[in-house]
Amino acid sequence: MPSTPIQVDVTGSPQPASVTGATVPGGLSDRPALVDVRGATAVLGRRTIWSHADATVTAGEFVAILGPNGVGKSTLLKVILGLVPLAAGTVRLLGRPPGQANHEIGYLPQRRSFDASLRVRGLDVVRLGLDGDRWGLPVRGRRSRAVTERVGELVELVGASDYAHRPIGQLSGGEQQRLLIAQALARRPKLLMLDEPLDSLDLPNQAAIAALISRIARTENVSVMIVAHDVNPILTYLDRVIYLGQGGAVSGTPAEVITSETLTALYGTPIEVLSTSDGRLVVVGQPEAPARHTDRHGGSA
């Protein structure tokens, strides 16, 4: 886990949340659960990433998965999708076992840079979300027209009309990310799962992409799970957070979860949440991650 503290803005009076089991905020508990993780333990190789983790995401929620580097935030998404098997516990995605409902999920993995010489257009990248499973075989007739129309809708939705015809390798990081989000939305998913979509973007682009995701969640009626290293750009849009530690997970509103008491209980070591003069909170005292475990760049967790 990083030695650099995580900074977050939280308003209101924080109250400790329970570390044993996910809680659903008031007003959302009567909505169906899209994701339900119970008593889950993830093991990669011979090492336990996290154990006894509970997490719930209901319809209509915007939820962030938080925690320092190496804690297994990406692993949680992969477990839910059935890409990583559980060592213990259960997972249900849209009421089904992992892997059986992935066609109803939009998934954007951690972003890798496109080579500047890549000539594939932004439009083509978006289109892959609709017919990328055809191994390059063209779609013809009425189906082709429907695909073209949907690609146009998506490009407009993410605000990429001015540059979608350009090669993807020539676009900025923020422009590329908008097109990748459009690709993830291509089949009208019920749940959008984004793994560090703001990583490597500058602050203005982080704010713009965060606002875009929030707007899409409302207009497209899609729930969002987003892995974030820094919660600041998305905090004002969040319904709830899932904060991961090696001992499990704690869930609740940001004001409930990001407190000294809650994080100390989660990590089993003294954690201090400090407030700065401008209302920002700084979380300090989190233990270091294992040296060989990486979460953000090319690692398995």
C-alpha positions in Angstrom: 0.0 0.0 0.0 1.3 3.5 -0.7 3.1 5.7 1.8 1.4 8.7 0.2 -1.9 9.4 2.0 -5.2 9.2 0.2 -7.0 12.5 0.3 -10.8 12.7 0.3 -13.5 15.3 0.8 -16.3 14.3 3.2 -19.1 16.5 4.4 -21.4 15.9 7.4 -20.7 14.2 10.7 -19.0 10.9 10.1 -20.3 7.9 12.0 -18.5 4.5 12.2 -19.9 1.8 9.9 -19.8 -1.9 10.7 -16.8 -3.7 9.4 -18.6 -7.1 9.4 -21.0 -7.0 6.5 -22.0 -4.4 3.9 -24.7 -1.9 4.7 -27.2 -0.4 2.3 -28.0 3.2 2.8 -31.5 4.4 3.5 -33.8 4.7 0.5 -31.9 2.1 -1.5 -32.5 -1.0 0.6 -35.8 -1.7 -1.3 -34.1 -1.9 -4.7 -32.9 -5.2 -6.2 -29.3 -6.1 -5.5 -27.2 -6.2 -8.7 -24.1 -7.4 -6.9 -24.1 -9.4 -3.7 -20.8 -10.6 -2.2 -21.0 -12.6 1.0 -18.1 -13.9 3.2 -15.8 -13.8 0.2 -12.1 -14.7 0.3 -9.8 -14.2 -2.7 -6.5 -16.1 -3.0 -3.9 -15.5 -5.7 -1.1 -18.0 -5.8 -0.7 -18.9 -2.2 -1.5 -15.5 -0.8 -4.8 -14.3 0.6 -5.7 -11.0 -1.0 -8.7 -10.3 1.3 -11.0 -12.5 3.3 -14.6 -12.5 4.7 -15.5 -9.6 2.5 -19.2 -8.5 2.1 -20.4 -6.0 -0.5 -23.7 -5.1 -2.0 -24.6 -2.8 -5.0 -28.2 -2.1 -5.6 -29.9 -0.8 -8.7 -29.4 2.9 -9.2 -26.3 3.2 -7.1 -23.0 4.9 -7.9 -20.4 3.0 -5.7 -16.7 3.4 -5.4 -14.3 0.6 -4.4 -11.5 2.3 -2.4 -8.3 1.3 -0.7 -4.5 1.7 -1.1 -2.5 0.1 -3.8 -2.2 -3.6 -3.5 -5.3 -4.2 -1.4 -7.1 -6.1 -4.2 -9.6 -3.6 -5.6 -9.3 -4.9 -9.2 -9.5 -8.4 -7.9 -12.9 -7.7 -6.5 -14.2 -6.7 -9.9 -12.7 -9.8 -11.5 -14.2 -12.0 -8.8 -17.7 -10.5 -9.5 -17.2 -11.1 -13.2 -16.0 -14.7 -12.6 -12.5 -14.0 -13.9 -11.0 -14.9 -10.5 -12.5 -17.8 -8.5 -13.3 -17.4 -4.9 -11.5 -19.5 -2.3 -14.5 -19.1 0.0 -17.9 -17.3 0.2 -20.4 -16.5 -2.5 -21.0 -14.0 -5.3 -24.2 -13.2 -7.2 -24.3 -10.9 -10.2 -27.8 -10.0 -11.2 -29.0 -13.0 -9.2 -26.7 -15.5 -11.0 -23.3 -17.0 -10.3 -20.3 -15.2 -11.6 -19.8 -15.3 -15.3 -23.4 -16.1 -16.2 -24.6 -12.5 -16.5 -21.6 -10.7 -18.0 -23.4 -9.9 -21.2 -25.5 -7.5 -19.2 -22.3 -5.8 -17.7 -20.2 -3.0 -19.2 -16.6 -3.6 -18.1 -13.7 -1.2 -18.6 -10.4 -2.7 -17.3 -7.4 -0.6 -16.3 -6.5 1.5 -19.3 -3.4 0.9 -21.3 -2.0 3.6 -23.6 -2.6 3.2 -27.3 0.5 3.3 -29.5 0.6 6.7 -31.3 0.9 4.9 -34.7 -2.3 3.0 -34.2 -4.6 3.9 -37.1 -7.8 2.4 -35.8 -10.4 5.2 -35.5 -12.2 6.1 -32.3 -15.5 5.1 -34.0 -14.1 1.6 -34.7 -13.1 1.3 -31.0 -16.6 2.0 -29.9 -18.0 -0.3 -32.5 -16.0 -3.2 -31.1 -18.4 -3.1 -28.1 -21.2 -4.2 -30.4 -19.6 -6.6 -32.9 -16.1 -7.2 -31.6 -17.1 -10.8 -31.0 -17.4 -11.4 -34.7 -13.6 -11.7 -35.3 -13.7 -9.0 -38.0 -16.6 -10.4 -40.0 -18.7 -7.5 -41.3 -22.3 -6.9 -40.1 -24.6 -6.4 -43.1 -28.1 -5.2 -43.8 -30.5 -3.9 -41.2 -28.2 -5.0 -38.4 -25.4 -3.0 -39.9 -27.5 0.2 -39.9 -28.6 -0.4 -36.3 -24.9 -0.8 -35.3 -23.9 2.4 -37.1 -26.8 4.3 -35.4 -25.9 3.0 -32.0 -22.2 3.9 -32.4 -23.3 7.5 -33.4 -25.5 7.7 -30.3 -22.7 6.5 -28.0 -20.1 8.9 -29.5 -22.6 11.8 -29.0 -23.4 10.6 -25.4 -19.7 10.8 -24.3 -19.1 14.1 -26.1 -16.6 12.7 -28.6 -18.2 13.7 -31.9 -15.4 16.2 -32.8 -12.6 13.6 -32.8 -14.2 10.1 -33.0 -13.1 9.9 -36.7 -9.5 10.4 -35.8 -7.0 7.5 -35.1 -7.3 6.5 -31.5 -3.5 6.7 -31.1 -3.5 10.4 -31.8 -6.0 11.3 -29.2 -5.4 12.5 -25.7 -5.8 10.3 -22.6 -9.1 12.0 -21.7 -10.4 11.6 -25.3 -9.4 7.9 -25.4 -11.2 7.3 -22.1 -14.4 8.8 -23.3 -14.4 6.5 -26.3 -13.6 3.4 -24.1 -16.5 4.3 -21.8 -18.7 4.5 -24.9 -17.5 1.0 -25.9 -18.4 -0.3 -22.5 -21.9 1.1 -22.8 -22.5 -0.3 -26.3 -24.9 -3.1 -25.3 -26.9 -1.1 -22.8 -25.6 -2.7 -19.7 -27.4 -2.7 -16.3 -24.1 -2.2 -14.5 -21.0 -0.4 -15.6 -17.8 -1.6 -13.9 -14.8 0.7 -14.3 -11.3 -0.1 -13.1 -9.3 3.1 -12.4 -10.8 5.1 -15.2 -9.3 8.3 -13.9 -5.8 6.9 -13.6 -3.0 8.8 -15.5 -5.4 11.6 -16.4 -4.7 15.2 -15.4 -7.0 16.9 -12.8 -9.2 18.7 -15.3 -9.8 15.5 -17.3 -10.4 13.6 -14.0 -13.1 16.0 -13.1 -14.6 15.9 -16.6 -14.7 12.1 -16.9 -16.1 11.8 -13.4 -19.0 14.2 -14.3 -19.5 12.3 -17.6 -19.8 9.0 -15.7 -22.3 10.4 -13.3 -24.4 11.9 -16.1 -24.4 8.6 -18.0 -25.5 6.8 -14.9 -28.6 9.0 -14.7 -29.5 9.3 -18.4 -28.8 5.7 -19.3 -30.2 4.3 -16.0 -27.1 2.3 -15.4 -25.5 1.5 -12.0 -21.8 2.2 -11.6 -19.0 0.4 -9.7 -15.8 2.3 -10.0 -12.3 1.4 -8.7 -10.6 4.6 -7.6 -7.2 5.4 -6.0 -8.3 8.9 -5.3 -11.9 9.4 -4.4 -11.9 13.2 -4.7 -13.0 13.6 -8.3 -16.0 11.3 -7.9 -17.0 12.0 -4.2 -19.9 14.3 -4.9 -21.5 11.7 -7.2 -21.2 8.7 -4.8 -24.0 7.0 -3.0 -21.7 4.6 -1.2 -18.1 3.3 -0.9 -16.7 -0.1 -0.4 -13.4 0.3 1.4 -11.2 -2.8 1.1 -8.6 -4.1 3.6 -6.9 -7.5 3.8 -9.2 -8.4 6.6 -12.4 -7.8 4.5 -14.4 -4.8 3.5 -16.5 -2.0 5.1 -19.4 -0.4 3.2 -21.5 2.7 3.7 -21.6 6.4 2.8 -18.2 8.2 2.5 -19.0 10.0 5.8 -19.7 6.7 7.6 -16.7 4.8 6.3 -13.8 7.2 6.0 -13.3 7.8 9.7 -10.5 7.0 12.1 -12.6 4.5 14.0 -13.8 2.5 11.0 -10.5 2.3 9.1 -8.6 1.4 12.3 -11.1 -1.5 12.8 -10.7 -2.5 9.2 -6.9 -2.6 9.1 -6.3 -3.6 12.7 -3.7 -0.9 13.1 -4.1 2.8 14.1 -5.4 4.9 11.2 -5.9 8.6 11.6 -8.3 10.7 9.5 -7.3 14.3 9.5 -9.2 17.3 8.4 -7.5 20.2 6.5 -8.5 23.8 6.7 -10.3 23.5 3.3 -12.4 20.6 4.5 -10.4 17.8 2.9 -9.6 14.6 4.8 -6.2 12.9 4.8 -6.0 9.2 5.7 -2.6 8.3 7.2 -1.1 5.3 8.9 -2.2 2.5 6.5 0.2 -0.5 6.4 2.4 -1.2 3.4 1.3 -3.7 0.8 3.4 -6.8 0.2 6.4 -5.9 -1.9 5.5 -8.2 -4.8 1.8 -7.3 -5.0 0.7 -4.6 -7.4 -2.8 -3.4 -8.0 -2.7 -0.5 -10.5 -0.3 -1.4 -13.2 -0.2 -4.8 -14.7 -0.6 -6.7 -11.4 -3.1 -9.4 -10.7 -4.9 -7.7 -7.9 
